Structures are given as structure tokens and as C-alpha cells.
Amino acid sequence: MAELATTSLNAVDSASRQVATALPLALYLHFPWCVRKCPYCDFNSHSARGEIDETAYVDALIRDLEFELREPEPRALGSIFMGGGTPSLFSGVAIARVLREVQRRIAFAPEIEITLEANPGTADAQNFREYRAAGVNRLSIGVQSFDDAQLRRLGRIHAGDEAIRAFETARNAGFDNINLDLMFALPQQTIEQALRDVQQAIALAPEHLSYYQLTLEPNTEFAAHPPPLPDDDAAWAIQQQGQALLAEHGYAQYEISAYARAGHECRHNRNYWEFGDYLGIGAGAHSKRTYAGGIDARAHGKRSFGNESRANGTLEIVRRARHKHPRNYLQTAGSVAAIQEERSVSAAELPFEFTMNALRLNEGFQPAAFEIRTGLPIAALEAGLNLARRDGLIETNAQNLRASEFGRAHLNALLRGFM
Amino acid sequence: MKQTDVNQSLIRNFSIIAHIDHGKSTLADRFIQLCGGLEAREMQAQVLDNNPIERERGITIKAQAVSLNYKAHDGKIYQLNLIDTPGHVDFSYEVSRSLAACEGALLVVDASQGVEAQSVANCYTALEQKLEVLTVLNKIDLQNAEPDRVAQEIEDIIGIEATDALRISAKTGLGVPEVLEEVVRRLPPPKGDPDAPLQALIVDSWFDNYLGVVSLIRVVNGRIQKGQKIRVISTGKDYEVTILGVHSPKRVIKNSLETGEVGFLVAGIKDIYGAPVGDTLTEASRASVDQLPGFRKVQPRVFAGMFPVDADDFEDFRESLQKLRLNDSALQFEPENSTALGFGFRIGFLGMLHMEIVQERLEREYNLNLITTAPSVVYEIELNGGEIRKIDNPSDLPEPGAYADVREPIILCRLLMPQTYVGAVMQLCMEKRGVQKNLRYHGNQVQLEVEMPLAEVVLDFFDRLKSVSRGFASFEYEFLRFQTAPLVKLDVLVNGDKVDALATIVHRDAAYNRGRDLCERMQEVIHRQMFDVAIQAAIGAKIISRSTVKALRKDVTAKCYGGDVSRKRKLLDKQKEGKKRMKQVGAVEIPQEAFLAVLGVDRRN
């Protein structure tokens, strides 16, 4: 890993803040509309009533990006992820314009990964071709299940065969890097039904699979009216056998819910888990940016950082979230008014924030990576690591600290040790 | 300003004795209403005194006594001091304390329900203290009111004249003015010598964060004045009176309290032991008076360990207990060290309700997070050498063979219930190892006297009694003696480790069932964790029952991307908050409920 750039230790003016150039940078673009909201979904999505004003939203994204870039950003983007909501509700023309305008303002790394999320119910051959032509090189299709009855229960707008057609459409449009989202432990799902979904997904031979358990999230329809879900033991059995099937067919698990054929891990998501930086543009999107110079350099600041003292004072990590509601966002994008929350992560919070990401990866992390990305000495993790070792939740492999198999099953318990 | 001369013959000090829901508060409100109108017209000068307390912000003075001015039919204005009494079996000692400040009492009975054991006991206390008791039949507006039958019941059970009892409805106001007239006519005015040196009884004391100690006092002889130097007899310490007053129910500041009056006092007493309840105040310059007769001495009967979940709270916990003890003289505590729960206190209570109230106050008012162990009674142990020891903590019971005899406290329970429920109540008492001593019929009401081990009452007797009698049975009890019984210590092991705070002392015949129930309940309340948790019940080295809390398969968030940090933190924060109510014993997290599982009491809070 490259040495940290700490050029401007004495900078006091926020305009001259320097980002820590050693950290990779990604861009997330949020598209907040769906045909309709799924009852399990807790992402920032809103039912699109009538036509979406694509032009107005793309304009807002560009203004917002310019605002985010008022602080100089010398880094090139390693990846772009267009998520939602349902980005595939946007036309190929609109997506092409977004990517063009982004590239005019910030450099793309040579091998940039550009993902777009598509709903099988909105799969359109011409749009898919245009996405591909615009530079999108990875498609993530929200299949969830191939079982029609399950899809209805999940409130999805598509049927099982539509998911298969959407995949074929994507291949025909030239996508050679495709992810399928698949859920398990669905309402009343048997182990056979769950495995049938996995087999069907494998039969399509995507490069990547996100295979994750349906959980009831607060403030969703399912949380208010919980469906009958398989119990802990049944869900565990489904997961074990699903994972075995995936492994058998060359899909290696590299994160709690992510599986890929060799060389096809999602670079964009890996960047979150490796505690890299990202710009989050769009309604409700979150940015994380790391600045060289640390908190002392911003002593003039408007924010109060409490009493926590930073171990070496060389880094400041800032999280920033945009307003979630599209109407509000459209009105304010491009100005500071679009920012709903901005906070500097305190040294006390960093061990948790880093590990909650890095320990999701099967490979874990190198102690040096923790120091470089948080600016804290590895000793800051000692208390949590000791607890985790006592309970057999963590292990050392080569140079990496990683969650044991047991620790991956009880990651929340492991992470509480770092709070 | 000059205080109105107080005419002792125009003072009436009294309490209301009533069962919960029999209408005590409603009646008191009626009194205030009836007297308040007069106050507004005629007593303004007194009410609107420049009140130094009211200028201060955020103070609270408990209104445990209300002083009312009542214009009677004879045209005179009487000062009626109504002193509050609690109505639960645990607090009979407080009743005796309040009654000691009175010359009379109103026995208020619901004419649709009849007498109830607690009122009977409190009424006896009033009679023992030579108070004049007026009987009032309330709720006669109800369709099912049976005032004649209830009057007869009162005569039968309590043995006081009730044929001329006042018949009223506190709800509609019917008959209430007549009650006030009778109070004035039939209750005696306070005796006492206004020229004698001051002798005042501390009826209650409480700690106010702003003022320090505030006391409710009854002037028995002499007078007390603002600025006066007074002495607390038991401590011999002198203080200067800074504030005197009464509640009308608004606070009214006075320059003095005269012989026979009841009011509150602030005297710069900062130390919480400075004004013990039941003590006597006198003048520093004429301090040769005697202590007034103390109140009935009360012994805590139920003991439980309380431990701060966070060990750093121990000192706060100690301070809070000291403050609570100021207005709760029955509260006793001493440090306890548990291997499972760390440093805490062994606390003595009057009963289960008292225990719950103390715990709630500690948690709400003092913001402490506590684990409470199952309550235990006091046992008397005779060691092999003949030495007698009292133990209030089950884990202190020596191993079998190390003692010659163990004796448990036996109480006399007096129960009152309608005839229909006699069978069910008697069966319950037998199940609780009760021995019937007496059974009397008074019309439809039945009075049952049973000797019973106190330990059985602590367990779940009260709830069971209410349940088998649909709420109609009532009881009160008094301590009789210690008595030999075949008792054993039931230990609980969690993952092989003995948890001292979970030990209980049980009757040998009940040990197996109790062990099985305990293992089952523990299995219900201990959350599934990362590991299997084995729960075992044992007598000595012998395991008599076991259960297992199966390990949770997984506890992990399925999805986590760039925007999920704060959401996820909140979730885990919440989980962590939940764990604050748990105690880590070895690698196992044990929730508060588990320590009370032995009671079968659901205490989710």
C-alpha cells in the first residue's frame, strides 16, 4: 500500500483541504424511484407516480456532483455504481448523459467498473444496449427468486420467467459481467424451494451472485405485518446447503452475502468493505471522504468533535448524507442545503466503523490497512480483538485478521466488541 | 406578618383508613373542595403570604398532610389536618406513624364490597393508639350497595359501633358535608401544653435536592417558630428553623406552628440522618424534655440482593440508598459481594411491594440500572456447636451436615373473603404449608387465620390469592416465631458454574419440582446466545434437574453497503443497550428476569 499523503497538515481553510490520496475512490449514484415499493425494502425508494422527469433528475445529479467536488479531488474513480430504487427506469440516453457529465468532472481509472441495477420487470433490450454503449460494463439484476408465488409475496413486479428473459436480454446486449440478487429464507420457503432458486440462478451462469437472507427491517411493510418466515434452524439449513451448491459451481464466497466466479468480485462493494472512500450523489446518498491533516487542522470548524483525541491526528473522515426525499433533493441539489447530515467520525467510532465493513470480507484485513485507512494504531482494536479471541470469533491467517467461520455467523456479537 | 392566633380547641387531626379503591382519594378531594371555597373568600391573607419557596425553581415538597380551614355549623372556623396513610400490608408501620399524629380516624368502607383485612388491621392500630374512629360507608349510590349488611359486618369483625355510621357517596358528594361536621363534633381536639417546652414528633422526612431535609412534624407541646434553635433529641444536634408551613393544599408559609398543629419544617438539615422519622424535636435552650413514644418498631422480613449492572455505579447506588432511607426507616441495607454479580447491597424490605417500589424508585429517580435477586426471608441456623445464626442470604446456608438445625419464620395470616371462596383459599393455604388456626363466619364474610411459613408468602402467595378469589380475598399478617423445617439449599449452575445469586432455600419435599420449574423458567428467559447454555439445579453435589438454551445459529446483518453505517450502528447500539439489563456470568449473559425466575414473577420493565 502506498504511503499516505499528508501534505497539508497546517491547512485551516476547508477549501484547501486535501484528501488522503492513498485511499481509493468510488462513486455511487442513487436513483430513488421504483415502479412500486417492495414490502421488505428499507432502501431509499419511492413509487414513481406518472412519468419521471429524467432530465431534471440528471441535472440535479450533475449539480450535486459539482458541489461535492468543490473540494479538489485528484483521485480517479475506480468504480461507479448506479443503484436505487430502480435505475433501469431511466433511459439509455439519460444514463449515457450522466456518465458523460461525470467523466467531464472527474477522471476514470483505466479499468473502471461501472454497474447499473436493473429490475427484471423493467428490462428493455434497447435500453440495455444503450447502457452498455454508454460505458456500463456490469449489470446487477434484482431477481430475488424465480418462484412466482414467492415473487408475488415479496411484492415484486416481475415473474420468474421474466427474470430469466431479463438475464438473456442483458447477455444479448453485450454484458459479460452480470450479478443476480437472490434472497433466501422467504415466507414459508422450504429448503427444496430455496435450492431450486439457487440451481436456476447457477443455470444462468452469472459472474456474480448476491445471496442474502430476507430480514425484517424497521419501517417496512413486512416489519409492520411480519410474514411467517422460516425459523433460525431452517434458515441456517437453507444457507448451508445453498452455499455448498454455490461453492460446487465455482462461486466462491468472499463476503457475508457475496459470491463470485474467479476475478469477478464486485470492485465497488469491495471498496466499501475495505473502508475506501466514496462520493455519494443523489437523493439520500452517503459519501465518505478521508482528508489528510486531521481534526486539528480544522480547529476553526463549525462542528464540535467532542473530547476524543486522535491517536496521530493525521486523518479526518467525514460522512455526508443527502436529503432522502426526491422532491426535496431536486430543489436543493448543488447547494449545501442538499446535505442532510455531515459529521466527522470520531476516533472512538472508527474501530467499529472499520471492522463492521472489513470483517464482512472472508479474507479480513491487514493490520497495516487499518492504520492507513483510519489513521489509528492497531492497538485501538485491542480490546475488541481480545473479546473476539476469547469467544473464538476471530483468527489470523497469514498477515490478515479475519472473522472465523463462527465469527462470520455471529458477526454482530463480534462487532459489539468494537463499540 | 402576625400569625393568626391558633385556638387549640379548633384543631382536628385525623387520617382516613380505607382499602385501595374504597374511595379515600375521592373523599379527600371532596374535603379540599368544600373547604377551599371558604379559603378563597375568607383566608386570603394567609394563603397569599409572600412565599419564598415558590420563588425557587424545581423544588418539590411532598404533600403528605393537608391543612384545611372549615367553617362549621357552629360558625367557628376549624383547622382540619388530614394526614395521609398508605393502604398496603407492607406499609402498616407507616400507618401507625401517621396515626400517631392524629386524635381520630375515619374508617371508610365501600358499602358494595364490605370490610377488607388491611382496613381491619389498620383500624385495630388506630384503636390501640386510642384514636376516636368514625365509620363512613361510601359508595351508597351504587346499585349493589348494602350499607346495612356492611355495617353489621363491621360490628362483627372489628367490634366497633357502626349502626349510626355515616352513609355517603364521595363521588356525588352526598353526605360529605355531614362527615366534616362529625369530624368537628366527635373527634377530640389535640391535648398538649402550649406553654411547655417544644416537643414535636417527626412524622416523616424526605430529602429535597434543593432544600435538603424536609420533615412533616406534629407539635405535641409548646410551639415552634421560624428562626428558633431546635434540637433533634436522638442525635443531640441543633439547627435553626428556616421554613415552616402547611399545605392547604397549596403551600402556605407560616412563622410558627402551635401546639396540636401539623406542618412541614426545613431547618438546614443537610445530612440525611439528621431528622430520623419517629424522633422528637425540642428547643435547644430548653432541651430537657423526653422523647415522645416511638413508633412501632418494624423489622424487615424480606431480603434481596441488588447489584448495579455497571460496577462503576456502586457509590451512586450507596448514596441513593442512603437518601431513600431518610423517608423510609424500614429500609435496611449492608454491602454484599456476589461472585456472580459483584459488589452490591443486601437490602431488607417489609414485603414484596415495598421491594418493588424501592427498586422502581432507585431506577427512575436515581437513574440506576440494577439487578435484583430473588427475595429471601431470614432463617435461623443452629450450628453444630449450638451457636445460633441468622442468615438472610440463601447462599450463606452452610453445606448439609455443617449445621444442627435450620428454622424458618412462621407468620399468622388473617384472611377475609366471601364464603364462596373459602374452599379455594383454604386449598391454597395448604399448598403453601399453612396450618389452619381459626375460621369464623360473619354473615357472608369469612375470617380465616392460618399459620404459614413466610417464605411461601414471599414466593407468589399474594398473586395466587387474588387469582383463586377473583380479587375478593384480602390478607394481612404478623410474625410469630422461628420453627424447625426440613429445608435444603437449591443451587443453580450455569454452564457448570454455581451462580450464588440464584441460590434459594426450599422445603425438601418441594425441591425437585422447584428445581424443574426453575430450569424451565431460566430456559425461557435466557436469550439464545452464541453458545449452548446448560442450566442445572442441584442440591449439594447432586444435580436434580437440567435444561439447555440452544445456541443461536447466527447473528449477522445480511446486507451492509456505503449508506448503512449509521443504521447499523443504531441497531447494534440498541442491542448493546438491551444487554445493559443483563449480567455477564462467565461467558453467559443472564437477564434480570432470570434472577427472579424463582418467583415466577413476570417483571418485564
Interface residues (C-beta under 8 A of the other chain):
Chain A: Y28 N44 Y212 Q213 L214 T215 D232 D233 A235 W236 Q239 I256 S257 N269 Y272 W273 Y278 G280 G284 A285 H286 K288 R319 A321 E349 F352 E353 M356 N357 R360 R390 D391 L393 F406 R408 A409 H410 L411 N412 A413 L415 R416 M419
Chain B: R528 M530 L552 R553 K554 D555 V556 T557 A558 K559 C560 Y561 G562 G563 V565 S566 K568 R569 L572 D573 Q575 K576 K579 A587
